[in-house]
Amino acid sequence: MPKEVAVIGLMIVAGFLIGGVYAAWKTAKVFAVVLGLLAALAVGGAIAWML
């Protein structure tokens, strides 16, 4: 699998997680924070994979 495919996949996952943060923020702040942390991990993994 080319390196770019994995990076794009991780960025897509991060985008879905950020959307979940936006949707859950008003009702479930703890869950939104967990999703935000997972999104940050996905973005960090994509950046690390690029390097």
Stockholm file with secondary structure:
# STOCKHOLM 1.0

chainA/1-51         MPKEVAVIGLMIVAGFLIGGVYAAWKTAKVFAVVLGLLAALAVGGAIAWML
#=GR chainA/1-51 SS CCHHHHHHHHHHHHHHHHHHHHHHTTTCHHHHHHHHHHHHHHHHHHHHHHC
#=GC SS_cons        CCHHHHHHHHHHHHHHHHHHHHHHTTTCHHHHHHHHHHHHHHHHHHHHHHC
//
